[in-house]
């Protein structure tokens, strides 16, 4: 395993731990002092801007490729005595300075709605809309089987086929030229690293040099080569080509297992040596410090029904546990045949405080993917991207192009489409509240507001997504996708079989709870009029504390297995996935809905005024398919029952439920059985993703008051996990409130 000196080095490799750090802007930092064998970032940027003048008039893929080439020729590099993985100094997407930054501005200026409706939607927190390049999974099989040189040879082969077929247009030639230049730049970069490694005289340099020679000349030859390939492709794709890689392999254990077996059989490396390489590999992602976490998945099921869990799967868990890290985050594919002892092992790690894991239930994922067109075989071989989104392996792009605030339509129905927080008309006019005589009237107004946001949002997405390949040509990704080369189009634009667009949902439970307040308190029990409720919201509940207290303690809250509430929840959510799923986008694919909030539950909450569920202005929304903070008071079984009524698999891009368990419920063998039973129940009834926090109120209060005692306390947030001490006080308070209401 990694020694303490090397670990300390990697933890400071990308940014110094002793200095302030913003994980959302992680690539702007540098760590240790690199050898003086290249330029600084500023010198590279200045050189790029001068170089750009010589590139004017060339096809955009070629301009971008030349910019990538320039960065890789001039960045500082290192092969350090404290690390088995190479160092690249300039990792802040410098090529963008003369490519994407310019081209995206031009795109925005050319589409009127992007400067009017889109800006209003985003600024108001009603709907986030953005061109997304951060949910990419290359064909790892191509990279492992061919290597960078083999991929370059394949690109040339397909270019020649297009020449012979007389289909090589000028535009297509520009695309192929860009991909070729980029891959040759990568090979030259590895050669540069190799020659630098040869000049080093430390314990690791020979091993690294042999690896770099293999990767320069062809495909990975052993376990260490494969790890280095994953790392180099990741760093170059995300940090130079501006495409974030959202899975390390087609299952980390799945991609590496053939190398692991081969090396044991050939005596290339021992199990302990490979365990050591794994420890250095996994530490890279903790060192990088991405707030969202770097995803990778393990386990799963073969088409013949056998499990993919193997010796290496357990070794990855061993290394992760011994390191005590929280990044990369790990998605665990589970199915009916997944070995129970393996699931229990993961559960044990979670209850000991490693919240990096999320369980992804294959039956639900397969069902969801077949509903948007995958065959059974394609669906069963799916990749997990990002937090818990599904992708057809090496044949699907699903952009995370939008996030919908489901609470806003409730407020717009109350205010005739006016946004009280943003002080502007954002929704449609559905009538003054005096005209909403029944709950059906109000619910219909809510649906009209919701439909309008989706319809307008999807039209804007269609406008900008037809230009993805123009504003950011996908050079490295396209090279790995054989279908893209055969079709002769940019891989990310529409070069795969499934060119889809995902829309996430925030504030679902907040919206349902708000609707139930209006149904019960206004129309049925007549405790308050709609006008009085609106006044209370306009005053952010000041002067209406008694009413707010009654609302907050109402039993009609999503997540408690309450039949009437869950029926309304199912009705409202069915409208959402029927509005989104399988609607055509502008790239020959479809839209897919997802019950996933990312950090939008906080950001959109900050832009959302007080709401009928008892929220105050600026407070966070509910996240994922989870209840509002503190609303689930009937226990975890009731929460799971409520979530399953929503038909999770109908959300084709993903569906995640967060549960919180009290430490006393997971103690001993009986506690592990409880956790296993919850996972099994959720999976057997169509659930998709499930993640757990195990806390009690007392511990969290103590952690808030005594942060130094809890420096390693991890929290699962919304598809990723962070250290407790890195949360804001407001975020910590929300977890404390939810822990206070746990039933055990």
Secondary structure, DSSP 8 states (H G I E B T S, - for coil): ---HHHHHHHHTTSS-TTS---GGGGGG---S---SSSB-HHHHHHHHHHHHHHHTTS-HHHHHHHHHHHHHHHB-EE--TT-SS-EES--S-GGGGGTHHHHHHHHHHH-GGGGTHHHHHHHHTSEEE------B---HHHHHHHHHHHHHHHHHHHHHHHHHTT---HHHHHHHHHHHHHHHHHHHHHHHHHHHHHT--STTHHHHHHHHHHHHHSS--SHHHHHHHHHHHHHHHHHTS---B--SSSSHHHHHHHHHHHHHHHTSS-HHHHHHHHHHHHHHHHHHT-TT--EEEEE-B-TTS-B---HHHHHHHHHHHHHT---SEEEEEE-TTS-HHHHHHHHHHHHTT-TTEEEEEHHHHHHHHHHTT--HHHHHT-EEETTTEEE-TTTEEEEEEEEEETTHHHHHHHTTTEETTTTEE-S-----GGG--SHHHHHHHHHHHHHHHHHHHHHHHHHHHTTHHHHS--HHHHHH-HHHHHHTS-HHHH-SSEEEEEEEEE-HHHHHHHHHHIIIIIIIS-SS-HHHHHHHHHTTTTT-HHHHHHHHT-S--TTS--HHHHHHHHHHHHHHHHHHTT-B-TTSSBEEEEE--TTHHHHHHHT----TTS--TT-----TT---TTT--S-HHHHHHHHHTT-GGGSTTEEEEEEEE-GGGG-HHHHHHHHHHHHHHHHHTT--EEEEEE--HHHHHHHHH-GGGGTT-EEE-SSSEEEGGGS-HHHHHHHHHHHHT---
